[in-house]
């Protein structure tokens, strides 16, 4: 399952595959939460990488630089059968290494319990649970 691991930068041609990966693996997402502009902006201006196994995209990590020395991790999405393996760890390690190389000293994310546990095992501080609140004015 981990033969021929390739981690590479995401490209515009990957967007439909990434939207499907998101829709298939994030219960509340249908792959359209971002507009085409959002996808293109992040592909060209962020830290966006895909993990391939046997030439097929099986994971995606997406983040962007914030002002100062921080970043935000938007997505860490893996096909279910690859979530606990070497490919997810390789993708995540690649992401963190390139953030460090770019001078990023910290990043934040909003994570599901499983991803929070993955990040905590790798030295992240996990806060308490919260509720998002939205009010239309």
C-alpha positions as a printed NumPy array, in Angstrom:
array([[  0.   ,   0.   ,   0.   ],
       [  2.948,   2.354,   0.431],
       [  4.94 ,   1.402,  -2.672],
       [  5.891,   4.214,  -5.032],
       [  5.066,   7.1  ,  -2.685],
       [  5.374,  10.448,  -4.414],
       [  4.797,  13.806,  -2.735],
       [  4.52 ,  16.718,  -5.14 ],
       [  3.048,  20.205,  -5.405],
       [ -0.617,  20.285,  -6.336],
       [ -1.434,  21.731,  -9.757],
       [ -4.518,  23.181, -11.414],
       [ -5.155,  19.888, -13.203],
       [ -5.482,  18.21 ,  -9.785],
       [ -8.393,  20.388,  -8.644],
       [-11.227,  18.055,  -9.796],
       [ -9.495,  15.091,  -8.123],
       [ -8.964,  17.089,  -4.918],
       [-12.608,  18.175,  -4.876],
       [-13.668,  14.535,  -5.197],
       [-11.189,  13.451,  -2.519],
       [-12.664,  16.085,  -0.206],
       [-16.257,  15.108,  -1.014],
       [-15.555,  11.398,  -0.504],
       [-13.634,  11.747,   2.762],
       [-15.073,  14.728,   4.651],
       [-18.688,  13.973,   5.626],
       [-19.949,  17.564,   5.685],
       [-18.107,  18.635,   2.525],
       [-19.193,  18.091,  -1.032],
       [-15.983,  19.376,  -2.652],
       [-17.536,  22.721,  -3.513],
       [-16.91 ,  24.616,  -0.256],
       [-14.305,  26.624,  -2.124],
       [-14.945,  28.478,  -5.346],
       [-12.744,  27.89 ,  -8.365],
       [-10.978,  31.137,  -7.425],
       [-10.264,  29.799,  -3.909],
       [ -8.774,  26.596,  -5.31 ],
       [ -6.625,  28.466,  -7.833],
       [ -5.436,  31.015,  -5.265],
       [ -4.354,  28.277,  -2.886],
       [ -2.769,  26.13 ,  -5.6  ],
       [ -0.66 ,  29.08 ,  -6.753],
       [ -0.006,  30.868,  -3.485],
       [ -0.001,  28.362,  -0.685],
       [  1.574,  25.198,   0.595],
       [ -0.391,  22.569,  -1.305],
       [  0.825,  19.055,  -1.855],
       [ -0.583,  15.756,  -3.003],
       [  0.471,  12.259,  -2.05 ],
       [  0.391,   9.68 ,  -4.792],
       [  0.626,   5.931,  -4.564],
       [  1.029,   4.053,  -7.803],
       [  0.461,   7.29 ,  -9.738],
       [ -2.929,   7.942,  -8.114],
       [ -3.655,  10.833,  -5.726],
       [ -4.561,   9.387,  -2.314],
       [ -4.014,  12.434,  -0.086],
       [ -3.871,  16.199,  -0.013],
       [ -2.543,  18.809,   2.377],
       [ -3.294,  22.49 ,   1.953],
       [ -2.135,  25.501,   3.908],
       [ -1.234,  29.117,   3.453],
       [  1.06 ,  31.681,   4.969],
       [ -0.415,  34.226,   7.363],
       [  1.025,  37.614,   8.212],
       [  4.145,  37.431,  10.338],
       [  5.627,  34.011,  10.977],
       [  2.467,  31.892,  11.039],
       [  0.436,  29.723,   8.699],
       [ -2.919,  27.986,   8.611],
       [ -3.487,  24.343,   7.714],
       [ -6.769,  24.178,   5.787],
       [ -6.97 ,  20.501,   4.867],
       [ -5.215,  17.237,   5.567],
       [ -7.318,  14.731,   3.665],
       [ -6.4  ,  11.113,   2.986],
       [ -8.335,   8.257,   1.474],
       [ -9.508,   6.188,   4.41 ],
       [ -7.229,   3.213,   3.812],
       [ -4.131,   5.464,   3.813],
       [ -4.895,   7.54 ,   6.923],
       [ -2.734,   5.646,   9.4  ],
       [  0.124,   4.742,   7.132],
       [  3.453,   5.968,   5.908],
       [  1.934,   8.042,   3.107],
       [ -0.038,  10.331,   5.426],
       [  3.041,  10.795,   7.617],
       [  5.245,  11.515,   4.576],
       [  2.768,  14.104,   3.279],
       [  2.478,  15.812,   6.655],
       [  6.268,  15.809,   7.225],
       [  6.845,  17.317,   3.781],
       [  4.352,  20.089,   4.559],
       [  5.97 ,  20.927,   7.906],
       [  9.494,  20.855,   6.456],
       [  8.598,  23.33 ,   3.712],
       [  6.827,  25.614,   6.195],
       [  9.996,  25.681,   8.315],
       [ 12.153,  26.305,   5.24 ],
       [  9.948,  29.315,   4.466],
       [ 10.458,  30.773,   7.956],
       [  7.086,  29.752,   9.397],
       [  7.343,  29.27 ,  13.161],
       [  3.783,  28.132,  13.943],
       [  0.547,  27.089,  12.286],
       [ -3.002,  26.617,  13.403],
       [ -5.856,  24.498,  12.188],
       [ -9.371,  23.459,  13.072],
       [ -9.354,  19.684,  13.289],
       [-11.601,  16.727,  13.852],
       [-10.642,  14.57 ,  16.851],
       [ -8.766,  12.029,  14.706],
       [ -6.651,  14.697,  12.989],
       [ -6.136,  16.513,  16.31 ],
       [ -4.784,  13.278,  17.819],
       [ -2.487,  12.808,  14.794],
       [ -1.15 ,  16.361,  15.215],
       [ -0.822,  16.052,  19.   ],
       [  1.337,  12.924,  18.581],
       [  3.647,  15.096,  16.501],
       [  4.028,  17.85 ,  19.091],
       [  1.028,  20.1  ,  18.462],
       [ -0.891,  21.636,  21.343],
       [ -4.568,  20.75 ,  21.151],
       [ -7.   ,  23.138,  22.778],
       [-10.39 ,  22.425,  24.21 ],
       [-13.442,  21.731,  22.102],
       [-15.417,  24.725,  20.969],
       [-18.499,  25.621,  19.016],
       [-18.367,  27.833,  15.965],
       [-20.898,  30.614,  16.084],
       [-22.327,  32.51 ,  13.131],
       [-24.691,  35.456,  13.244],
       [-26.131,  37.063,  10.141],
       [-26.568,  40.815,  10.465]])
